Amino acid sequence: MSERRPMASGDVLAHRYELQDLVTEKLGSTTWRAHDQVLNRNVGIEMLSSADPRADHFLTAARGSTAVTDPRFLRVLDLIEDEHDHHLVIREWARAFPLDQLLAQSPLPNRRAATVVAEVAEALSHAHEHGVYHRRLTPHQVLLKQSGAVRVVGLGVTTALSPVGRQDSLSDLQAYEQLDVQALGKLLYACLTSRWPGAHVDGLRAAPTEHGRLLRPRQVRAGVSRDVDTACDRILGTPPRNHAAPLRKAGDIGRALHLSGEDDDLIDDQPSLAGLSSPDLLRLDPVIVPGGPPPGLKPPRRRPKAYEPAPPTPLERGKLRARRAAKGDRGLVLLGIVGALVILTVLAFLVGRSTDDSAEPIGKSSPVRVLPVQRVGDFDPQGEDRRENSEQARRAIDGKLATGWQTATYLGAAELGNLKDGVGIVLDLGGPREVDSLRVRLEGAPTSFSIYASQPARNKVPRTLQGLRRVAVLDRAGTDATVSLQSGILTRYVVVWLRSVPEVDEGRFRGEIREVVVSGRS
């Protein structure tokens, strides 16, 4: 029997997606640009052989990345298993250029480098809030559109294409976050110098070092502004120079870089050119207009740096931007924006004060007691109809251990058949309550579950995990589990989220919550 021929342009997958151009081949997977014949649009298809030991993890990682809704990540549109002996991940298609191709020609100017990395940092900050990490961020994973927009690819899937690993612990997840933070620093370094710290990556040469310590971008390339150089050192420095505070969160990096990259504008001798900033991040030949008379035969010596004025502070740069923005017609636009912000601030203050006045404070001297549950419902954000035995939900708080709420029966794996990340019930306490602990009575063992809590001011029943915070995790629990929470957790809605359920028959798995008792103060 002859071997199956490789995929080629013109092949149609799932009776819908026509392959057109092979984009990349990396780590055993291939990426194609394809045409969706049903919706008449271009899509990107990442495919991996279904015989590859990473195939299941490949789809699971793609499914998990859908929890991140930031538009700077290319969305997953569809997942297809065993199509021509391949697993497929269908993503939206972006007409853009990989950052590594641009850096192979020239570094980016200061402001553009800071803007690009700030956008990536903000996107990763949103992903970290949902417990999703990239772990393989390089210039090839960042796309720049001609409109100036930034897109990030490979969230979760790039990690899944690495060798099959073990179950991640809490310390592993913290290490993954710092790995992304370090990658942001390296990405900023590469944008400024076209060098990658530590090794040859995506065709970029390794960054130079001196006595084992990475040289700062200003030591590698002339023209790098002080503030961007300092921000890069605060991320990568161990420790940062001049006792600067380190940046260890993606959100902090984004905020710092939005205030950076302005040094070039502050010394501009052509004020008429200051406002001519193009959003096109792909331009690689910034125009530098020389000013002043030509140098003489014996040009004057530069003044010592000790006599140079101190660099402007972020506040001074903000004032300068505001003065420039107030010129011409943009002054009216700026005035309108400021007025709208003032109105919104006043309204938010009034609403917040009315909310605070209506909510009764919870005294620390109040005794811990069993909190009444006003309502209970099923919680299935990843199900097809978002419902799972909703008519049984009330049994979880009826005070009878003989009855309870059951999940559906899943086949093949305790992790809900690898069909979803979890399922559970949501408890409505009727108003903001300080929750101290939960006692969860289960049927069968072991069961792994997590506890999520909403913001205290929320008055709408949550249907997804977005906006909820995880306050407790319990793995392989028995039939009677008591979960103690950190003090001071004020919430109205509590979600019991089952992640792994016991086996009820050979190859058949089902979870059941017999009773939930919530204790706290009100």
C-alpha positions as a Python dict, from the first residue, in 0.01 Angstrom:
ca = {
    (1, 'M'): (0, 0, 0),
    (2, 'S'): (145, 339, -94),
    (3, 'E'): (190, 604, 172),
    (4, 'R'): (-57, 891, 186),
    (5, 'R'): (75, 1186, -13),
    (6, 'P'): (154, 1509, 176),
    (7, 'M'): (-91, 1799, 180),
    (8, 'A'): (-73, 2025, -122),
    (9, 'S'): (-222, 2351, -241),
    (10, 'G'): (-575, 2292, -371),
    (11, 'D'): (-665, 2017, -123),
    (12, 'V'): (-999, 2069, 52),
    (13, 'L'): (-1027, 1976, 420),
    (14, 'A'): (-1354, 1905, 604),
    (15, 'H'): (-1541, 1976, 277),
    (16, 'R'): (-1482, 2345, 345),
    (17, 'Y'): (-1123, 2471, 375),
    (18, 'E'): (-919, 2488, 52),
    (19, 'L'): (-543, 2499, 112),
    (20, 'Q'): (-370, 2778, -79),
    (21, 'D'): (-23, 2872, 55),
    (22, 'L'): (217, 2690, 287),
    (23, 'V'): (330, 2953, 540),
    (24, 'T'): (566, 2771, 780),
    (25, 'E'): (687, 2427, 885),
    (26, 'K'): (811, 2418, 1243),
    (27, 'L'): (835, 2166, 1530),
    (28, 'G'): (661, 1898, 1325),
    (29, 'S'): (355, 2113, 1245),
    (30, 'T'): (263, 2304, 932),
    (31, 'T'): (75, 2630, 892),
    (32, 'W'): (-130, 2706, 578),
    (33, 'R'): (-329, 2995, 447),
    (34, 'A'): (-664, 2852, 336),
    (35, 'H'): (-993, 2976, 194),
    (36, 'D'): (-1318, 2909, 379),
    (37, 'Q'): (-1558, 2818, 97),
    (38, 'V'): (-1864, 2851, 322),
    (39, 'L'): (-1801, 3202, 462),
    (40, 'N'): (-1581, 3320, 171),
    (41, 'R'): (-1288, 3436, 380),
    (42, 'N'): (-923, 3351, 439),
    (43, 'V'): (-825, 3151, 747),
    (44, 'G'): (-505, 3014, 894),
    (45, 'I'): (-477, 2637, 955),
    (46, 'E'): (-224, 2481, 1192),
    (47, 'M'): (-207, 2104, 1147),
    (48, 'L'): (-30, 1824, 1331),
    (49, 'S'): (-32, 1453, 1254),
    (50, 'S'): (-288, 1270, 1467),
    (51, 'A'): (-25, 999, 1527),
    (52, 'D'): (204, 1253, 1695),
    (53, 'P'): (214, 1199, 2077),
    (54, 'R'): (152, 1574, 2120),
    (55, 'A'): (-167, 1570, 1911),
    (56, 'D'): (-419, 1560, 2196),
    (57, 'H'): (-230, 1825, 2393),
    (58, 'F'): (-219, 2033, 2074),
    (59, 'L'): (-601, 2050, 2057),
    (60, 'T'): (-641, 2090, 2434),
    (61, 'A'): (-406, 2390, 2436),
    (62, 'A'): (-593, 2551, 2145),
    (63, 'R'): (-924, 2494, 2323),
    (64, 'G'): (-789, 2644, 2645),
    (65, 'S'): (-661, 2956, 2466),
    (66, 'T'): (-1019, 3052, 2372),
    (67, 'A'): (-1070, 3172, 2730),
    (68, 'V'): (-857, 3475, 2637),
    (69, 'T'): (-1070, 3720, 2439),
    (70, 'D'): (-814, 3996, 2384),
    (71, 'P'): (-841, 4098, 2014),
    (72, 'R'): (-463, 4112, 1978),
    (73, 'F'): (-453, 3730, 1983),
    (74, 'L'): (-565, 3557, 1662),
    (75, 'R'): (-893, 3383, 1753),
    (76, 'V'): (-949, 3009, 1725),
    (77, 'L'): (-1246, 2958, 1490),
    (78, 'D'): (-1272, 2578, 1476),
    (79, 'L'): (-1106, 2253, 1594),
    (80, 'I'): (-1112, 1941, 1375),
    (81, 'E'): (-985, 1594, 1470),
    (82, 'D'): (-852, 1321, 1239),
    (83, 'E'): (-901, 1501, 911),
    (84, 'H'): (-676, 1321, 661),
    (85, 'D'): (-485, 1182, 964),
    (86, 'H'): (-424, 1532, 1101),
    (87, 'H'): (-559, 1744, 1386),
    (88, 'L'): (-648, 2095, 1267),
    (89, 'V'): (-670, 2430, 1448),
    (90, 'I'): (-853, 2691, 1238),
    (91, 'R'): (-766, 3054, 1322),
    (92, 'E'): (-858, 3392, 1182),
    (93, 'W'): (-617, 3520, 917),
    (94, 'A'): (-429, 3850, 950),
    (95, 'R'): (-257, 4022, 659),
    (96, 'A'): (60, 4114, 841),
    (97, 'F'): (437, 4065, 851),
    (98, 'P'): (626, 3870, 1121),
    (99, 'L'): (839, 4098, 1335),
    (100, 'D'): (1152, 3885, 1282),
    (101, 'Q'): (1148, 3961, 907),
    (102, 'L'): (1149, 4335, 979),
    (103, 'L'): (1421, 4315, 1243),
    (104, 'A'): (1640, 4117, 1003),
    (105, 'Q'): (1660, 4437, 797),
    (106, 'S'): (1676, 4708, 1063),
    (107, 'P'): (1584, 4780, 1427),
    (108, 'L'): (1270, 4980, 1501),
    (109, 'P'): (1280, 5344, 1617),
    (110, 'N'): (1240, 5406, 1989),
    (111, 'R'): (872, 5501, 1994),
    (112, 'R'): (766, 5221, 1760),
    (113, 'A'): (964, 4962, 1956),
    (114, 'A'): (805, 5076, 2283),
    (115, 'T'): (455, 5079, 2128),
    (116, 'V'): (484, 4729, 1979),
    (117, 'V'): (613, 4568, 2301),
    (118, 'A'): (359, 4760, 2512),
    (119, 'E'): (76, 4616, 2299),
    (120, 'V'): (216, 4263, 2336),
    (121, 'A'): (260, 4314, 2713),
    (122, 'E'): (-102, 4426, 2758),
    (123, 'A'): (-227, 4125, 2560),
    (124, 'L'): (-17, 3883, 2770),
    (125, 'S'): (-138, 4052, 3089),
    (126, 'H'): (-497, 3963, 2992),
    (127, 'A'): (-390, 3606, 2914),
    (128, 'H'): (-215, 3572, 3253),
    (129, 'E'): (-535, 3681, 3430),
    (130, 'H'): (-703, 3371, 3278),
    (131, 'G'): (-415, 3140, 3371),
    (132, 'V'): (-295, 3105, 3008),
    (133, 'Y'): (75, 3151, 2927),
    (134, 'H'): (260, 3175, 2595),
    (135, 'R'): (605, 3044, 2704),
    (136, 'R'): (747, 3061, 2350),
    (137, 'L'): (725, 3434, 2271),
    (138, 'T'): (978, 3533, 2002),
    (139, 'P'): (972, 3792, 1720),
    (140, 'H'): (825, 3529, 1484),
    (141, 'Q'): (514, 3508, 1706),
    (142, 'V'): (443, 3884, 1672),
    (143, 'L'): (273, 4018, 1359),
    (144, 'L'): (260, 4384, 1250),
    (145, 'K'): (-19, 4502, 1020),
    (146, 'Q'): (19, 4797, 784),
    (147, 'S'): (-242, 4984, 989),
    (148, 'G'): (-6, 4966, 1288),
    (149, 'A'): (-206, 4700, 1474),
    (150, 'V'): (-20, 4424, 1662),
    (151, 'R'): (-123, 4059, 1659),
    (152, 'V'): (21, 3772, 1866),
    (153, 'V'): (5, 3410, 1747),
    (154, 'G'): (85, 3075, 1905),
    (155, 'L'): (-83, 3128, 2244),
    (156, 'G'): (-82, 2787, 2414),
    (157, 'V'): (-34, 2591, 2090),
    (158, 'T'): (335, 2675, 2062),
    (159, 'T'): (390, 2529, 2409),
    (160, 'A'): (190, 2220, 2317),
    (161, 'L'): (429, 2157, 2026),
    (162, 'S'): (721, 2126, 2266),
    (163, 'P'): (805, 1776, 2398),
    (164, 'V'): (531, 1615, 2607),
    (165, 'G'): (578, 1722, 2972),
    (166, 'R'): (430, 1665, 3313),
    (167, 'Q'): (134, 1816, 3498),
    (168, 'D'): (200, 2181, 3584),
    (169, 'S'): (216, 2280, 3952),
    (170, 'L'): (154, 2625, 4103),
    (171, 'S'): (528, 2696, 4109),
    (172, 'D'): (543, 2596, 3740),
    (173, 'L'): (268, 2847, 3653),
    (174, 'Q'): (453, 3123, 3839),
    (175, 'A'): (768, 3031, 3648),
    (176, 'Y'): (573, 3043, 3319),
    (177, 'E'): (458, 3397, 3396),
    (178, 'Q'): (815, 3510, 3460),
    (179, 'L'): (921, 3331, 3141),
    (180, 'D'): (674, 3548, 2948),
    (181, 'V'): (797, 3860, 3131),
    (182, 'Q'): (1159, 3782, 3039),
    (183, 'A'): (1050, 3720, 2679),
    (184, 'L'): (894, 4069, 2672),
    (185, 'G'): (1227, 4217, 2781),
    (186, 'K'): (1410, 4020, 2514),
    (187, 'L'): (1152, 4127, 2255),
    (188, 'L'): (1210, 4493, 2346),
    (189, 'Y'): (1587, 4438, 2326),
    (190, 'A'): (1548, 4280, 1980),
    (191, 'C'): (1328, 4567, 1855),
    (192, 'L'): (1597, 4819, 1958),
    (193, 'T'): (1909, 4630, 1842),
    (194, 'S'): (1805, 4344, 1607),
    (195, 'R'): (1982, 4110, 1852),
    (196, 'W'): (1825, 3843, 2078),
    (197, 'P'): (1961, 3804, 2434),
    (198, 'G'): (2106, 3462, 2504),
    (199, 'A'): (2105, 3280, 2170),
    (200, 'H'): (2038, 3291, 1796),
    (201, 'V'): (1659, 3307, 1758),
    (202, 'D'): (1444, 3355, 1444),
    (203, 'G'): (1747, 3450, 1235),
    (204, 'L'): (1864, 3721, 1483),
    (205, 'R'): (2220, 3708, 1616),
    (206, 'A'): (2286, 3665, 1987),
    (207, 'A'): (2315, 3986, 2191),
    (208, 'P'): (2668, 4073, 2309),
    (209, 'T'): (2774, 4032, 2672),
    (210, 'E'): (3058, 4165, 2886),
    (211, 'H'): (3190, 3960, 3178),
    (212, 'G'): (2879, 3744, 3157),
    (213, 'R'): (2637, 4040, 3183),
    (214, 'L'): (2416, 4150, 2894),
    (215, 'L'): (2513, 4484, 2739),
    (216, 'R'): (2238, 4746, 2751),
    (217, 'P'): (2075, 4846, 2419),
    (218, 'R'): (2243, 5190, 2433),
    (219, 'Q'): (2580, 5013, 2443),
    (220, 'V'): (2495, 4811, 2131),
    (221, 'R'): (2329, 5071, 1905),
    (222, 'A'): (2348, 5449, 1903),
    (223, 'G'): (2026, 5646, 1924),
    (224, 'V'): (1842, 5431, 2181),
    (225, 'S'): (1657, 5663, 2421),
    (226, 'R'): (1740, 5655, 2791),
    (227, 'D'): (1389, 5572, 2913),
    (228, 'V'): (1343, 5274, 2678),
    (229, 'D'): (1693, 5153, 2766),
    (230, 'T'): (1610, 5181, 3137),
    (231, 'A'): (1280, 4994, 3092),
    (232, 'C'): (1463, 4710, 2913),
    (233, 'D'): (1718, 4686, 3195),
    (234, 'R'): (1441, 4684, 3459),
    (235, 'I'): (1301, 4370, 3291),
    (236, 'L'): (1621, 4181, 3209),
    (237, 'G'): (1863, 4314, 3472),
    (238, 'T'): (1949, 4079, 3760),
    (239, 'P'): (1940, 4312, 3941),
    (240, 'P'): (1864, 4628, 3740),
    (241, 'R'): (2137, 4891, 3734),
    (242, 'N'): (2125, 5205, 3951),
    (243, 'H'): (1894, 5031, 4203),
    (244, 'A'): (1593, 5072, 3973),
    (245, 'A'): (1274, 4886, 4064),
    (246, 'P'): (1240, 4565, 3856),
    (247, 'L'): (940, 4503, 3628),
    (248, 'R'): (797, 4156, 3698),
    (249, 'K'): (439, 4184, 3563),
    (250, 'A'): (331, 4212, 3201),
    (251, 'G'): (79, 4485, 3291),
    (252, 'D'): (352, 4693, 3460),
    (253, 'I'): (571, 4661, 3150),
    (254, 'G'): (289, 4785, 2926),
    (255, 'R'): (226, 5090, 3146),
    (256, 'A'): (598, 5175, 3168),
    (257, 'L'): (651, 5152, 2792),
    (258, 'H'): (350, 5373, 2712),
    (259, 'L'): (545, 5653, 2885),
    (260, 'S'): (870, 5572, 2705),
    (261, 'G'): (1025, 5636, 2367),
    (262, 'E'): (969, 6013, 2362),
    (263, 'D'): (1329, 6133, 2396),
    (264, 'D'): (1364, 6172, 2019),
    (265, 'D'): (1071, 6414, 2007),
    (266, 'L'): (1195, 6632, 2291),
    (267, 'I'): (1515, 6726, 2110),
    (268, 'D'): (1347, 6776, 1771),
    (269, 'D'): (1477, 7095, 1607),
    (270, 'Q'): (1190, 7090, 1354),
    (271, 'P'): (866, 7152, 1550),
    (272, 'S'): (666, 7143, 1228),
    (273, 'L'): (761, 6778, 1183),
    (274, 'A'): (671, 6670, 1538),
    (275, 'G'): (307, 6601, 1456),
    (276, 'L'): (377, 6400, 1139),
    (277, 'S'): (374, 6058, 1309),
    (278, 'S'): (253, 5772, 1093),
    (279, 'P'): (78, 5471, 1251),
    (280, 'D'): (254, 5247, 1000),
    (281, 'L'): (493, 5043, 1215),
    (282, 'L'): (644, 4877, 910),
    (283, 'R'): (841, 5179, 796),
    (284, 'L'): (1210, 5101, 834),
    (285, 'D'): (1369, 5423, 701),
    (286, 'P'): (1284, 5708, 943),
    (287, 'V'): (1370, 6045, 787),
    (288, 'I'): (1627, 6244, 984),
    (289, 'V'): (1640, 6610, 882),
    (290, 'P'): (1978, 6771, 967),
    (291, 'G'): (1960, 7113, 1132),
    (292, 'G'): (2202, 7400, 1170),
    (293, 'P'): (2500, 7501, 958),
    (294, 'P'): (2743, 7243, 816),
    (295, 'P'): (3033, 7152, 1046),
    (296, 'G'): (3353, 7352, 1009),
    (297, 'L'): (3701, 7222, 967),
    (298, 'K'): (3737, 7219, 1344),
    (299, 'P'): (3394, 7154, 1491),
    (300, 'P'): (3347, 7263, 1852),
    (301, 'R'): (3389, 7006, 2121),
    (302, 'R'): (3076, 6869, 2285),
    (303, 'R'): (2993, 6991, 2630),
    (304, 'P'): (3070, 6743, 2908),
    (305, 'K'): (2773, 6535, 3011),
    (306, 'A'): (2793, 6682, 3359),
    (307, 'Y'): (2670, 7014, 3211),
    (308, 'E'): (2384, 6860, 3014),
    (309, 'P'): (2032, 6904, 3154),
    (310, 'A'): (1870, 6610, 3330),
    (311, 'P'): (1642, 6395, 3110),
    (312, 'P'): (1275, 6493, 3127),
    (313, 'T'): (1048, 6307, 3366),
    (314, 'P'): (738, 6114, 3247),
    (315, 'L'): (520, 6397, 3383),
    (316, 'E'): (710, 6655, 3176),
    (317, 'R'): (679, 6437, 2864),
    (318, 'G'): (305, 6405, 2925),
    (319, 'K'): (269, 6783, 2952),
    (320, 'L'): (462, 6831, 2628),
    (321, 'R'): (238, 6581, 2446),
    (322, 'A'): (-70, 6757, 2580),
    (323, 'R'): (55, 7099, 2457),
    (324, 'R'): (126, 6958, 2111),
    (325, 'A'): (-211, 6784, 2093),
    (326, 'A'): (-389, 7110, 2182),
    (327, 'K'): (-271, 7280, 1862),
    (328, 'G'): (-515, 7318, 1570),
    (329, 'D'): (-842, 7128, 1541),
    (330, 'R'): (-724, 6853, 1772),
    (331, 'G'): (-761, 7096, 2063),
    (332, 'L'): (-1140, 7079, 2033),
    (333, 'V'): (-1128, 6698, 2019),
    (334, 'L'): (-905, 6687, 2327),
    (335, 'L'): (-1137, 6927, 2510),
    (336, 'G'): (-1434, 6703, 2429),
    (337, 'I'): (-1252, 6393, 2554),
    (338, 'V'): (-1155, 6565, 2880),
    (339, 'G'): (-1514, 6681, 2931),
    (340, 'A'): (-1648, 6330, 2873),
    (341, 'L'): (-1398, 6185, 3121),
    (342, 'V'): (-1501, 6439, 3386),
    (343, 'I'): (-1870, 6352, 3340),
    (344, 'L'): (-1799, 5978, 3358),
    (345, 'T'): (-1590, 6027, 3674),
    (346, 'V'): (-1869, 6219, 3847),
    (347, 'L'): (-2128, 5957, 3749),
    (348, 'A'): (-1904, 5674, 3869),
    (349, 'F'): (-1853, 5852, 4201),
    (350, 'L'): (-2227, 5902, 4251),
    (351, 'V'): (-2306, 5540, 4162),
    (352, 'G'): (-2030, 5411, 4388),
    (353, 'R'): (-2147, 5625, 4678),
    (354, 'S'): (-2506, 5507, 4640),
    (355, 'T'): (-2384, 5146, 4629),
    (356, 'D'): (-2172, 5194, 4938),
    (357, 'D'): (-2460, 5360, 5126),
    (358, 'S'): (-2699, 5076, 5044),
    (359, 'A'): (-2460, 4794, 5141),
    (360, 'E'): (-2444, 4720, 5511),
    (361, 'P'): (-2087, 4690, 5646),
    (362, 'I'): (-1984, 4349, 5773),
    (363, 'G'): (-1829, 4377, 6116),
    (364, 'K'): (-1529, 4165, 6208),
    (365, 'S'): (-1700, 4086, 6538),
    (366, 'S'): (-1991, 3917, 6358),
    (367, 'P'): (-1990, 3540, 6426),
    (368, 'V'): (-1923, 3288, 6150),
    (369, 'R'): (-2244, 3108, 6063),
    (370, 'V'): (-2404, 2909, 5782),
    (371, 'L'): (-2499, 3152, 5506),
    (372, 'P'): (-2835, 3094, 5334),
    (373, 'V'): (-2821, 3029, 4960),
    (374, 'Q'): (-3098, 3215, 4778),
    (375, 'R'): (-3063, 3043, 4441),
    (376, 'V'): (-2852, 2775, 4276),
    (377, 'G'): (-2805, 2686, 3909),
    (378, 'D'): (-2588, 2477, 3682),
    (379, 'F'): (-2269, 2637, 3543),
    (380, 'D'): (-2155, 2503, 3204),
    (381, 'P'): (-1987, 2783, 3003),
    (382, 'Q'): (-1817, 2544, 2759),
    (383, 'G'): (-2114, 2319, 2682),
    (384, 'E'): (-2299, 2332, 2353),
    (385, 'D'): (-2621, 2458, 2512),
    (386, 'R'): (-2452, 2588, 2832),
    (387, 'R'): (-2679, 2367, 3042),
    (388, 'E'): (-2604, 2049, 3234),
    (389, 'N'): (-2887, 1891, 3437),
    (390, 'S'): (-3013, 2232, 3547),
    (391, 'E'): (-3329, 2080, 3692),
    (392, 'Q'): (-3114, 1896, 3951),
    (393, 'A'): (-2919, 2199, 4074),
    (394, 'R'): (-3157, 2268, 4364),
    (395, 'R'): (-3075, 1927, 4513),
    (396, 'A'): (-2725, 2048, 4604),
    (397, 'I'): (-2866, 2276, 4879),
    (398, 'D'): (-3181, 2087, 4989),
    (399, 'G'): (-3016, 1949, 5304),
    (400, 'K'): (-3058, 1587, 5191),
    (401, 'L'): (-2746, 1375, 5137),
    (402, 'A'): (-2951, 1117, 4946),
    (403, 'T'): (-3002, 1360, 4655),
    (404, 'G'): (-2763, 1580, 4459),
    (405, 'W'): (-2671, 1744, 4129),
    (406, 'Q'): (-2500, 1517, 3875),
    (407, 'T'): (-2283, 1596, 3577),
    (408, 'A'): (-2334, 1422, 3247),
    (409, 'T'): (-2153, 1089, 3196),
    (410, 'Y'): (-1819, 1136, 3019),
    (411, 'L'): (-1624, 867, 2837),
    (412, 'G'): (-1255, 787, 2828),
    (413, 'A'): (-1104, 1032, 3078),
    (414, 'A'): (-1176, 1165, 3426),
    (415, 'E'): (-1109, 1520, 3302),
    (416, 'L'): (-1464, 1534, 3161),
    (417, 'G'): (-1364, 1323, 2862),
    (418, 'N'): (-1122, 1604, 2759),
    (419, 'L'): (-1424, 1786, 2617),
    (420, 'K'): (-1416, 2086, 2850),
    (421, 'D'): (-1210, 2235, 3131),
    (422, 'G'): (-1481, 2200, 3391),
    (423, 'V'): (-1848, 2215, 3488),
    (424, 'G'): (-2028, 2289, 3813),
    (425, 'I'): (-2290, 2491, 3996),
    (426, 'V'): (-2320, 2860, 4090),
    (427, 'L'): (-2456, 2966, 4432),
    (428, 'D'): (-2631, 3302, 4482),
    (429, 'L'): (-2590, 3429, 4840),
    (430, 'G'): (-2843, 3709, 4782),
    (431, 'G'): (-2594, 3992, 4838),
    (432, 'P'): (-2233, 4064, 4936),
    (433, 'R'): (-2120, 3820, 5203),
    (434, 'E'): (-1782, 3751, 5363),
    (435, 'V'): (-1723, 3382, 5289),
    (436, 'D'): (-1503, 3193, 5534),
    (437, 'S'): (-1530, 2829, 5418),
    (438, 'L'): (-1728, 2577, 5213),
    (439, 'R'): (-1815, 2217, 5295),
    (440, 'V'): (-1873, 2013, 4978),
    (441, 'R'): (-2026, 1665, 5008),
    (442, 'L'): (-1953, 1452, 4700),
    (443, 'E'): (-2047, 1110, 4565),
    (444, 'G'): (-1754, 889, 4469),
    (445, 'A'): (-1384, 966, 4472),
    (446, 'P'): (-1152, 1115, 4375),
    (447, 'T'): (-1290, 1451, 4258),
    (448, 'S'): (-1080, 1759, 4174),
    (449, 'F'): (-1249, 2096, 4192),
    (450, 'S'): (-1188, 2472, 4225),
    (451, 'I'): (-1382, 2751, 4396),
    (452, 'Y'): (-1442, 3082, 4214),
    (453, 'A'): (-1589, 3404, 4359),
    (454, 'S'): (-1744, 3707, 4190),
    (455, 'Q'): (-1697, 4075, 4270),
    (456, 'P'): (-1924, 4177, 4561),
    (457, 'A'): (-2105, 4444, 4357),
    (458, 'R'): (-2203, 4203, 4079),
    (459, 'N'): (-2580, 4156, 4054),
    (460, 'K'): (-2602, 3930, 3748),
    (461, 'V'): (-2556, 3552, 3761),
    (462, 'P'): (-2222, 3468, 3592),
    (463, 'R'): (-2236, 3235, 3293),
    (464, 'T'): (-1860, 3227, 3219),
    (465, 'L'): (-1541, 3238, 3425),
    (466, 'Q'): (-1460, 3585, 3294),
    (467, 'G'): (-1471, 3834, 3580),
    (468, 'L'): (-1445, 3562, 3846),
    (469, 'R'): (-1138, 3499, 4059),
    (470, 'R'): (-1017, 3159, 4170),
    (471, 'V'): (-997, 3149, 4551),
    (472, 'A'): (-929, 2779, 4619),
    (473, 'V'): (-813, 2460, 4443),
    (474, 'L'): (-853, 2106, 4576),
    (475, 'D'): (-719, 1800, 4391),
    (476, 'R'): (-832, 1437, 4439),
    (477, 'A'): (-1079, 1512, 4718),
    (478, 'G'): (-1283, 1247, 4896),
    (479, 'T'): (-1656, 1242, 4956),
    (480, 'D'): (-1648, 1509, 5231),
    (481, 'A'): (-1426, 1809, 5160),
    (482, 'T'): (-1399, 2132, 5362),
    (483, 'V'): (-1230, 2428, 5190),
    (484, 'S'): (-1110, 2722, 5402),
    (485, 'L'): (-1071, 3052, 5217),
    (486, 'Q'): (-849, 3350, 5283),
    (487, 'S'): (-1000, 3602, 5522),
    (488, 'G'): (-1172, 3906, 5380),
    (489, 'I'): (-1318, 3747, 5062),
    (490, 'L'): (-1635, 3944, 4995),
    (491, 'T'): (-1860, 3802, 4722),
    (492, 'R'): (-2216, 3731, 4618),
    (493, 'Y'): (-2180, 3444, 4369),
    (494, 'V'): (-1974, 3131, 4446),
    (495, 'V'): (-1896, 2871, 4178),
    (496, 'V'): (-1800, 2509, 4257),
    (497, 'W'): (-1609, 2406, 3943),
    (498, 'L'): (-1548, 2031, 3892),
    (499, 'R'): (-1234, 1963, 3688),
    (500, 'S'): (-1201, 1583, 3731),
    (501, 'V'): (-1474, 1338, 3827),
    (502, 'P'): (-1469, 977, 3957),
    (503, 'E'): (-1521, 662, 3752),
    (504, 'V'): (-1868, 510, 3792),
    (505, 'D'): (-1819, 223, 3548),
    (506, 'E'): (-1538, 99, 3327),
    (507, 'G'): (-1441, 392, 3106),
    (508, 'R'): (-1740, 600, 3226),
    (509, 'F'): (-1698, 903, 3454),
    (510, 'R'): (-1955, 1116, 3635),
    (511, 'G'): (-1941, 1367, 3920),
    (512, 'E'): (-2210, 1441, 4178),
    (513, 'I'): (-2241, 1721, 4436),
    (514, 'R'): (-2466, 1596, 4714),
    (515, 'E'): (-2462, 1906, 4937),
    (516, 'V'): (-2283, 2243, 4965),
    (517, 'V'): (-2276, 2443, 5290),
    (518, 'V'): (-2132, 2798, 5285),
    (519, 'S'): (-2010, 2953, 5612),
    (520, 'G'): (-1918, 3316, 5670),
    (521, 'R'): (-2040, 3654, 5793),
    (522, 'S'): (-2323, 3874, 5670),
}
